[in-house]
Amino acid sequence: MRGIRGATQAAANTREAIEEAVVELCQELTARNRLAPEEITWAIFTVTHDLDADFPARGARVQGWHQVPMICSQEIPVPGSMPRVIRVLLHVETRGTPHHVYLRGAQALRPDLHHGVPFKSAPPPKKPKRRAAKRPARRAGKPPRRSGR
C-alpha cells in the first residue's frame, strides 16, 4: 500500500473549472503511476476555503473513478495561502515508487518535486561509531588484575 499526493489549482470557483482541474489531475496521477482505478483503495480530496462551487469527487467520477470511495473536505483557511487549490491523497495497491503530481500553480507548493518525479533526499546521517571503553594499560611484568570473586 502506498500514499500518492497530488494538487492542482482551479482557474475559478465554478463547477466547470473545478471539474477541468480535477479531471486533469486524476488523469496525470493514473498515467504517471500506471494505475487502474481498481488499484485505488480510496481518495481524500481537500479544497481551499474559496472553492465551493462543486465537489472534487464529482470530477474524479467524470474522469472514470466510478468505484473509488472518495470524500471531500475543506483545508484550514491559513491567511496568505495559495487560492483555489485542490489536493488529493490516494491510497493505492502498488509496491512501486509513488510519483506525486503537482499541476498548474500548485507546483509552487512542492518545489522539491519536479514534474511528478519524487525528490531524492540526502541519505540519513550516519550514527556515530561507538568507541570501545579504554582499558587501563598493562604494566610490564605484572599480570592483569582480576576482580575479587
CORURCOR-V61994 format. One record per pair of residues at least 24 apart in sequence whose C-alpha atoms are under 7 Angstrom apart, sorted by the first residue. I is the first residue (numbers start at 0). GAP is how many residues later the second one is. Records with the same first field share a line. If there is no record, write none. Layout:
I: GAP, GAP
This chain:
0: 90, 91, 92, 93, 94
1: 89, 90, 91, 92
2: 86, 87, 88, 89
3: 85, 86, 87, 94, 95, 96
4: 83, 84, 85, 95, 96
5: 81, 82, 83, 94, 95, 96
6: 78, 79, 80, 81, 94, 95, 96, 99
7: 77, 78, 79, 94, 95, 96, 97, 98
8: 75, 76, 77, 95, 96, 97
9: 74, 75
12: 38, 39, 40
13: 39
14: 38, 39
17: 36, 38
18: 37, 40
21: 34, 37, 38
22: 36, 37, 40
25: 34
28: 72
31: 67
32: 65, 66
36: 28, 31
38: 53, 54
39: 28, 50, 51, 52, 53
40: 27, 50, 51, 52
41: 26, 27, 28, 48, 49
42: 26, 27, 28, 45, 46, 47, 48
43: 26, 27, 28, 44, 45, 46
44: 26, 27, 28, 41, 42, 43, 44
45: 26, 27, 28, 29, 40, 41, 42
46: 26, 27, 28, 38, 39, 40
47: 26, 27, 29, 35, 36, 37, 38
48: 25, 26, 28
49: 33, 34
50: 33
